[in-house]
Each structure stands twice: as structure tokens, then as C-alpha cells.
Amino acid sequence: MSFSLPRTATAPFCPTETQGTVPVPGGLPWWRKALVSAGPGLLVAVGYMDPGNWATDIEAGSRLGYGLLFVVLLCGLGAMLLQWLSMRLGIVGRRDLAQMAREHYNRPVCLALWLMAELAIIATDIAEVLGSALAFNLLLGVPLWVGVLLTALDMLIVLGLKGHGFRQLEAIVLGLITTIAACFAVELVMVQPSAAAILHGAVPRLSVLHQPHALYLAIGILGATVMPHNLYLHSSVVQTRQSRSDAASMREGLRFATLDIVIALLLATLVNGAILILAAASFHAHGFAQVAEIEDAYHLLEPITGASGAALLFGIALFASGQSATFTGTVAGQVVLEGFLKLTIPCWQRRVITRVLAIIPALIGLLWLGEHAVGRLLVLTQVVLSLQLPFAIYPLIRFTSDRAIMGVFANGWAVKAAAWALFALIAMANLWFVMEWAL
């Protein structure tokens, strides 16, 4: 498929298909260059608004109102930092994170990192399957297990993209993101949240975390925000915009790529914030503090808000959310497979394998735990993702701080301090989260 990413320094995923590149001509005005450079950030951003984020944001908003909104915003800033490092590695190092790991680590370490990255991709796809299946259930009334089977149809979309360029993939993702954002924008107008309460919730207050269940939810939001496979993905897709390797071109490419990822992740952070605000204004404000399931939120929205169509918009946004990461999961899978193992398979085969590996555990979970276990299964996928994060962040910080790799673009002391502090925070949060979950 053509959205297999061509490489600048090594063999492309599909050697005979190079139309996936998007050249950035040097003679364009800055705003035209910015538009041409935009796109990789969108492919990364969809991972930050998938159904796995919905469960934690909805429960946080219903239990604590606007109290944890600052956690969503801070997690968004942390995600920007990590994706910014990933982008710089791709543009300056001319390798993605998986390739760089293969070149600097021995084979057993690379195999372990590859397995963890694959596990993260499958966990993400399980969340997409569950989210899409729940959307089918809410919108069409089909049983959840039927909805899970219907998610296999998205493989036909991937097959239909064969022969089209990388820009078409980005256009589809942009359409899905726009759908999600538009649905929540309309719903926020319907529920009319308190502007003062939103501003109050956006200000960091550690005292909020002393409330019952608050710290657990805050860590859940952290675990659901940063996707480990996105760090591999971004360091690869950003290279589709890299045209020249001189220092001046790199600096310009870094500026436009920074603008791209900041805008894209700002949009994703606003969507996650909108989910929490919607839950706070619709449920917490009306005395419904125990709404923890996405289907409960769907059924309560319309009678609480009195707005016809509120539940429908919620269901449409959920479906778009479940589908949005379908394509990027496929590309991320190819990135880690080719980067760690130098193994290439066609995109459609990658999609089939990943989706089958997601459908089977999703079906088993639903049949074993029942149809009301979607929320618990979504949280479990976020636990898996959270556990993988430190193993992607550690090499990313090491590589982007290495002057032998990055030259004058290596991380400065302030960036290294912020990055290692974030790494320590995520590692400690993981330890606490796993201990709580296990007990």
C-alpha cells in the first residue's frame, strides 16, 4: 500500500511504491510550507482521543466535576514534549525510534522492545474494537459481540486505500478528527458548562488529589494519554516531509513540524478536556456522580440535558473515535516491525493480523465478563499501554540527548530535566497503578 512510509536513510516499506512522500519545495512562502508540512501530527493526535481515553475522562468528570481538568491539560503538555522529541529524532537522526534502537541495542533487547511495542499496538486496537462495537450497539441496537465482528469491516477500508498516496490517509484522519471535535463542540453548547468552573478546574490544585478515588483517576488519565507506539510512529511519519539534510533545512523543518504537532495535540487535549467537561456539566452537576461506563453516559445524556440529539452526537463521536486510529495503528505496526526486525509485509496483511488479534480477546472478554464489562476492558487496555511507556520513553530521551546522533540539535539541560522528570513521574505512576489494580 502507498501509505507504507518511504524512508530517507534505509529501504522503504514498499520499495516499488514511493508516492507516499510529500515534498516541501524550498521556494514556497512560509504559510504554504506550513500547510504542506502539516499532517504527521494528525496521525499521532488520533491516538490521544481514542475510546480508551473516554472511560477515564467520563468517570473523572462525573465523580469530581471539573476538578481533574488540570490533569488532562498537564498530560497534554507532557505528550507534546515526548512527541516533540520523537519528531526531532526523525528529522535530525534520519531514523525512527525503532531503527535507532536496532542500531544501538543488542538483539535480545530489540526483540523485547519490539514485543512490548506490538503489545501496545494490539492493546490500542482492542480499545478501538470495543469503542466501535459499543458505538454500533448504541446507534444500531446490535449486540456487542455482533458489533465486535462488524469492526472487521474496517479492513475493507484499508484495502480500498491501496494505490492512494499518504496525503489521502491524512485527509481521512482529519475528517474523523473534525467529526469528533464538531460533535463535542455542539454538545458543549447544548449543556452550557460553567466558564468559571472550567477555569477553576484548569488551575493545578494538589488538594483535589486527596479526594476519594481522585489520585486513581488522575493516574488513569495519565496512562490513557500518551501512547507508546505513537513515539515510534511520529519519528517515522515526520520523515515524509524531510527534503534536504543541511542544517538550515533541518531548522526550518523542525519549526514547521513543531507547529504541526503542537496544533494537533492541542486539538486532542481540547477533545479530552471536552469529554471531562461534558461529564461534569451533564452528570456531576445533576447529582449523577457514579457514571463510569460509556453506555451509561450515552443513555443519560438526553434525559439530563433535555437536548434531543445529544446522545446521537455522542454515539457518532464514539464511532469516529474508534475508527480514527485504525490507519495509524497499521502504519505504526509496520514501523516497529521493519524498524526492529527489518521485516516487511503488505499493509493489508498487517491490518488483518492486528485486527484479528484484537477481536479475539475483545470477544473473549465480553463473553466471559458480560456486555457491561466494556469499561473494565477499556481500563485494562490502558494499563497495558501505561506499562509499555517507560520502555519507549527511555531510549527516546537517550537518543535525542546524544550529540553523536543529534549534533547541535541534542537536548539541552532544560529539556533533559523536563523529559527525565516526566519519565520518573510516569514510571512511579505505573508502579502505583499496577499495585492498586493487582490488589
SULSUL-V504269 format. One record per helix or strand of 2 or more residues. SS is the DSSP state (2 for helix, 1 for strand). FROM is the first residue (numbers start at 1). LEN is the number of residues. If there is no record, write none. Layout:
ss/from/len
SS/FROM/LEN
SS/FROM/LEN
This chain:
ss/from/len
2/30/8
2/40/9
2/51/14
2/69/25
2/97/8
2/107/34
2/144/17
2/166/26
2/195/8
2/206/5
2/214/12
2/228/14
2/247/36
2/284/3
2/294/12
2/310/15
2/326/16
2/347/23
2/371/31
2/403/7
2/413/26
